[in-house]
Amino acid sequence: ARISEGRVRLRAGTLYAALDRLKADGLVISDKEEVVDGRLRRYYRITPEGAEQLAAEVDRLRANAAAAATRLGLAGGTA
């Protein structure tokens, strides 16, 4: 929620299911676990393959945003 400025809010079940899929695909790895205030906190780290796929997704989203801005007639193709 913080990173997306409130636009995206994930429940724990949704978040951990996504992390489990990313881990199974080799895109993230478990880094460490610790107990904070009686609750287990897990940390993950992106893998080199995950970073490559993330960069490709950023490029794809930028291209889509530029195409949308162009269709809207926004100057320079950026919103």
VMD Tcl script that builds the backbone (N, CA, C; Angstrom):
set m [mol new atoms 237]
animate dup $m
set s [atomselect $m all]
$s set {name element resname resid chain x y z} {
  {N N ALA 1 A 0.832 -1.196 0.000}
  {CA C ALA 1 A 0.000 0.000 0.000}
  {C C ALA 1 A 0.871 1.252 0.000}
  {N N ARG 2 A 1.957 1.211 0.765}
  {CA C ARG 2 A 2.850 2.373 0.861}
  {C C ARG 2 A 3.526 2.650 -0.483}
  {N N ILE 3 A 4.045 1.604 -1.113}
  {CA C ILE 3 A 4.756 1.777 -2.377}
  {C C ILE 3 A 3.821 2.292 -3.472}
  {N N SER 4 A 2.579 1.808 -3.484}
  {CA C SER 4 A 1.627 2.199 -4.529}
  {C C SER 4 A 0.813 3.425 -4.148}
  {N N GLU 5 A 1.183 4.065 -3.041}
  {CA C GLU 5 A 0.452 5.223 -2.530}
  {C C GLU 5 A -1.029 4.901 -2.321}
  {N N GLY 6 A -1.285 3.693 -1.800}
  {CA C GLY 6 A -2.637 3.282 -1.457}
  {C C GLY 6 A -3.446 2.687 -2.593}
  {N N ARG 7 A -2.905 2.660 -3.807}
  {CA C ARG 7 A -3.666 2.130 -4.944}
  {C C ARG 7 A -3.768 0.613 -4.903}
  {N N VAL 8 A -2.789 -0.072 -4.292}
  {CA C VAL 8 A -2.794 -1.528 -4.215}
  {C C VAL 8 A -2.739 -1.927 -2.748}
  {N N ARG 9 A -3.665 -2.788 -2.357}
  {CA C ARG 9 A -3.676 -3.312 -0.995}
  {C C ARG 9 A -3.848 -4.817 -1.079}
  {N N LEU 10 A -2.877 -5.534 -0.561}
  {CA C LEU 10 A -2.914 -6.989 -0.606}
  {C C LEU 10 A -3.152 -7.545 0.780}
  {N N ARG 11 A -4.022 -8.522 0.863}
  {CA C ARG 11 A -4.201 -9.237 2.122}
  {C C ARG 11 A -3.065 -10.229 2.258}
  {N N ALA 12 A -2.781 -10.631 3.490}
  {CA C ALA 12 A -1.651 -11.528 3.746}
  {C C ALA 12 A -1.741 -12.799 2.906}
  {N N GLY 13 A -2.920 -13.399 2.795}
  {CA C GLY 13 A -3.080 -14.622 2.010}
  {C C GLY 13 A -2.736 -14.420 0.544}
  {N N THR 14 A -3.150 -13.299 -0.005}
  {CA C THR 14 A -2.855 -12.979 -1.402}
  {C C THR 14 A -1.372 -12.710 -1.578}
  {N N LEU 15 A -0.796 -11.956 -0.664}
  {CA C LEU 15 A 0.618 -11.616 -0.743}
  {C C LEU 15 A 1.486 -12.862 -0.652}
  {N N TYR 16 A 1.227 -13.719 0.342}
  {CA C TYR 16 A 2.075 -14.895 0.504}
  {C C TYR 16 A 1.863 -15.910 -0.616}
  {N N ALA 17 A 0.666 -15.993 -1.176}
  {CA C ALA 17 A 0.445 -16.865 -2.339}
  {C C ALA 17 A 1.272 -16.370 -3.523}
  {N N ALA 18 A 1.300 -15.053 -3.729}
  {CA C ALA 18 A 2.101 -14.482 -4.819}
  {C C ALA 18 A 3.588 -14.723 -4.574}
  {N N LEU 19 A 4.037 -14.528 -3.346}
  {CA C LEU 19 A 5.446 -14.768 -3.021}
  {C C LEU 19 A 5.812 -16.235 -3.210}
  {N N ASP 20 A 4.906 -17.144 -2.839}
  {CA C ASP 20 A 5.163 -18.571 -3.038}
  {C C ASP 20 A 5.315 -18.897 -4.526}
  {N N ARG 21 A 4.474 -18.285 -5.381}
  {CA C ARG 21 A 4.583 -18.502 -6.827}
  {C C ARG 21 A 5.888 -17.929 -7.357}
  {N N LEU 22 A 6.248 -16.729 -6.920}
  {CA C LEU 22 A 7.504 -16.114 -7.358}
  {C C LEU 22 A 8.698 -16.958 -6.920}
  {N N LYS 23 A 8.619 -17.505 -5.718}
  {CA C LYS 23 A 9.694 -18.358 -5.207}
  {C C LYS 23 A 9.778 -19.648 -6.021}
  {N N ALA 24 A 8.639 -20.258 -6.330}
  {CA C ALA 24 A 8.609 -21.493 -7.120}
  {C C ALA 24 A 9.166 -21.259 -8.524}
  {N N ASP 25 A 8.966 -20.050 -9.042}
  {CA C ASP 25 A 9.466 -19.701 -10.376}
  {C C ASP 25 A 10.921 -19.239 -10.359}
  {N N GLY 26 A 11.530 -19.185 -9.175}
  {CA C GLY 26 A 12.925 -18.777 -9.063}
  {C C GLY 26 A 13.155 -17.284 -9.195}
  {N N LEU 27 A 12.107 -16.492 -9.003}
  {CA C LEU 27 A 12.220 -15.046 -9.164}
  {C C LEU 27 A 12.567 -14.336 -7.857}
  {N N VAL 28 A 12.243 -14.967 -6.722}
  {CA C VAL 28 A 12.650 -14.477 -5.403}
  {C C VAL 28 A 13.120 -15.673 -4.589}
  {N N ILE 29 A 13.906 -15.396 -3.564}
  {CA C ILE 29 A 14.324 -16.440 -2.630}
  {C C ILE 29 A 14.074 -15.945 -1.212}
  {N N SER 30 A 13.880 -16.888 -0.291}
  {CA C SER 30 A 13.749 -16.529 1.115}
  {C C SER 30 A 15.095 -16.021 1.598}
  {N N ASP 31 A 15.081 -14.912 2.307}
  {CA C ASP 31 A 16.325 -14.327 2.800}
  {C C ASP 31 A 16.503 -14.638 4.280}
  {N N LYS 32 A 15.461 -14.367 5.073}
  {CA C LYS 32 A 15.529 -14.683 6.496}
  {C C LYS 32 A 14.136 -14.627 7.090}
  {N N GLU 33 A 14.026 -15.134 8.306}
  {CA C GLU 33 A 12.784 -15.068 9.073}
  {C C GLU 33 A 13.138 -14.619 10.476}
  {N N GLU 34 A 12.227 -13.855 11.094}
  {CA C GLU 34 A 12.404 -13.470 12.482}
  {C C GLU 34 A 11.031 -13.266 13.102}
  {N N VAL 35 A 10.982 -13.345 14.413}
  {CA C VAL 35 A 9.739 -13.111 15.130}
  {C C VAL 35 A 9.764 -11.678 15.647}
  {N N VAL 36 A 8.728 -10.919 15.291}
  {CA C VAL 36 A 8.589 -9.534 15.713}
  {C C VAL 36 A 7.217 -9.385 16.355}
  {N N ASP 37 A 7.197 -8.943 17.593}
  {CA C ASP 37 A 5.935 -8.787 18.335}
  {C C ASP 37 A 5.106 -10.063 18.312}
  {N N GLY 38 A 5.792 -11.206 18.434}
  {CA C GLY 38 A 5.108 -12.490 18.486}
  {C C GLY 38 A 4.637 -13.024 17.145}
  {N N ARG 39 A 4.973 -12.351 16.069}
  {CA C ARG 39 A 4.547 -12.788 14.731}
  {C C ARG 39 A 5.766 -13.041 13.869}
  {N N LEU 40 A 5.649 -14.071 13.031}
  {CA C LEU 40 A 6.737 -14.408 12.121}
  {C C LEU 40 A 6.801 -13.389 10.995}
  {N N ARG 41 A 7.969 -12.844 10.766}
  {CA C ARG 41 A 8.193 -11.907 9.663}
  {C C ARG 41 A 9.178 -12.569 8.710}
  {N N ARG 42 A 8.780 -12.651 7.439}
  {CA C ARG 42 A 9.625 -13.262 6.417}
  {C C ARG 42 A 10.176 -12.182 5.499}
  {N N TYR 43 A 11.419 -12.377 5.086}
  {CA C TYR 43 A 12.067 -11.458 4.162}
  {C C TYR 43 A 12.435 -12.228 2.904}
  {N N TYR 44 A 12.259 -11.590 1.773}
  {CA C TYR 44 A 12.562 -12.202 0.488}
  {C C TYR 44 A 13.531 -11.302 -0.261}
  {N N ARG 45 A 14.280 -11.906 -1.182}
  {CA C ARG 45 A 15.221 -11.163 -2.005}
  {C C ARG 45 A 14.995 -11.556 -3.458}
  {N N ILE 46 A 15.023 -10.577 -4.325}
  {CA C ILE 46 A 14.839 -10.846 -5.748}
  {C C ILE 46 A 16.104 -11.522 -6.297}
  {N N THR 47 A 15.917 -12.480 -7.191}
  {CA C THR 47 A 17.042 -13.171 -7.821}
  {C C THR 47 A 17.460 -12.405 -9.075}
  {N N PRO 48 A 18.629 -12.711 -9.625}
  {CA C PRO 48 A 19.011 -12.055 -10.887}
  {C C PRO 48 A 17.962 -12.271 -11.987}
  {N N GLU 49 A 17.432 -13.485 -12.096}
  {CA C GLU 49 A 16.377 -13.735 -13.093}
  {C C GLU 49 A 15.139 -12.908 -12.784}
  {N N GLY 50 A 14.799 -12.785 -11.504}
  {CA C GLY 50 A 13.657 -11.971 -11.109}
  {C C GLY 50 A 13.863 -10.514 -11.476}
  {N N ALA 51 A 15.089 -10.014 -11.282}
  {CA C ALA 51 A 15.396 -8.627 -11.638}
  {C C ALA 51 A 15.275 -8.417 -13.143}
  {N N GLU 52 A 15.723 -9.393 -13.930}
  {CA C GLU 52 A 15.596 -9.289 -15.384}
  {C C GLU 52 A 14.136 -9.246 -15.803}
  {N N GLN 53 A 13.335 -10.127 -15.214}
  {CA C GLN 53 A 11.915 -10.151 -15.569}
  {C C GLN 53 A 11.205 -8.889 -15.104}
  {N N LEU 54 A 11.599 -8.366 -13.946}
  {CA C LEU 54 A 11.016 -7.122 -13.472}
  {C C LEU 54 A 11.360 -5.974 -14.403}
  {N N ALA 55 A 12.603 -5.894 -14.851}
  {CA C ALA 55 A 13.014 -4.845 -15.788}
  {C C ALA 55 A 12.227 -4.953 -17.093}
  {N N ALA 56 A 12.011 -6.171 -17.578}
  {CA C ALA 56 A 11.233 -6.365 -18.805}
  {C C ALA 56 A 9.791 -5.910 -18.600}
  {N N GLU 57 A 9.238 -6.174 -17.427}
  {CA C GLU 57 A 7.862 -5.745 -17.135}
  {C C GLU 57 A 7.780 -4.226 -17.035}
  {N N VAL 58 A 8.779 -3.599 -16.450}
  {CA C VAL 58 A 8.819 -2.131 -16.389}
  {C C VAL 58 A 8.825 -1.559 -17.803}
  {N N ASP 59 A 9.648 -2.113 -18.674}
  {CA C ASP 59 A 9.696 -1.654 -20.069}
  {C C ASP 59 A 8.350 -1.820 -20.752}
  {N N ARG 60 A 7.706 -2.969 -20.519}
  {CA C ARG 60 A 6.400 -3.231 -21.130}
  {C C ARG 60 A 5.360 -2.218 -20.651}
  {N N LEU 61 A 5.349 -1.955 -19.349}
  {CA C LEU 61 A 4.379 -1.003 -18.797}
  {C C LEU 61 A 4.655 0.420 -19.285}
  {N N ARG 62 A 5.929 0.779 -19.398}
  {CA C ARG 62 A 6.271 2.109 -19.922}
  {C C ARG 62 A 5.788 2.266 -21.361}
  {N N ALA 63 A 5.978 1.231 -22.174}
  {CA C ALA 63 A 5.526 1.278 -23.566}
  {C C ALA 63 A 4.008 1.405 -23.631}
  {N N ASN 64 A 3.307 0.668 -22.778}
  {CA C ASN 64 A 1.843 0.762 -22.745}
  {C C ASN 64 A 1.389 2.154 -22.321}
  {N N ALA 65 A 2.050 2.718 -21.307}
  {CA C ALA 65 A 1.695 4.059 -20.839}
  {C C ALA 65 A 1.961 5.094 -21.926}
  {N N ALA 66 A 3.074 4.963 -22.640}
  {CA C ALA 66 A 3.400 5.898 -23.716}
  {C C ALA 66 A 2.369 5.800 -24.838}
  {N N ALA 67 A 1.962 4.589 -25.173}
  {CA C ALA 67 A 0.948 4.410 -26.222}
  {C C ALA 67 A -0.375 5.030 -25.788}
  {N N ALA 68 A -0.746 4.851 -24.530}
  {CA C ALA 68 A -1.993 5.432 -24.029}
  {C C ALA 68 A -1.920 6.956 -24.036}
  {N N ALA 69 A -0.773 7.503 -23.619}
  {CA C ALA 69 A -0.606 8.957 -23.607}
  {C C ALA 69 A -0.690 9.514 -25.021}
  {N N THR 70 A -0.101 8.822 -25.977}
  {CA C THR 70 A -0.154 9.252 -27.372}
  {C C THR 70 A -1.601 9.268 -27.856}
  {N N ARG 71 A -2.335 8.233 -27.549}
  {CA C ARG 71 A -3.745 8.174 -27.975}
  {C C ARG 71 A -4.582 9.280 -27.334}
  {N N LEU 72 A -4.195 9.680 -26.137}
  {CA C LEU 72 A -4.916 10.758 -25.447}
  {C C LEU 72 A -4.457 12.133 -25.922}
  {N N GLY 73 A -3.408 12.158 -26.738}
  {CA C GLY 73 A -2.907 13.427 -27.268}
  {C C GLY 73 A -2.075 14.200 -26.264}
  {N N LEU 74 A -1.496 13.508 -25.297}
  {CA C LEU 74 A -0.667 14.193 -24.310}
  {C C LEU 74 A 0.707 14.464 -24.910}
  {N N ALA 75 A 1.250 15.616 -24.648}
  {CA C ALA 75 A 2.531 16.041 -25.208}
  {C C ALA 75 A 3.647 15.094 -24.810}
  {N N GLY 76 A 4.477 14.744 -25.771}
  {CA C GLY 76 A 5.648 13.923 -25.505}
  {C C GLY 76 A 5.344 12.462 -25.243}
  {N N GLY 77 A 4.075 12.067 -25.280}
  {CA C GLY 77 A 3.714 10.674 -25.060}
  {C C GLY 77 A 3.863 10.203 -23.627}
  {N N THR 78 A 3.956 11.152 -22.684}
  {CA C THR 78 A 4.055 10.757 -21.272}
  {C C THR 78 A 2.901 11.366 -20.504}
  {N N ALA 79 A 2.485 10.638 -19.505}
  {CA C ALA 79 A 1.361 11.128 -18.685}
  {C C ALA 79 A 1.868 11.853 -17.479}
}
mol reanalyze $m
mol bondsrecalc $m
mol representation Tube
mol addrep $m
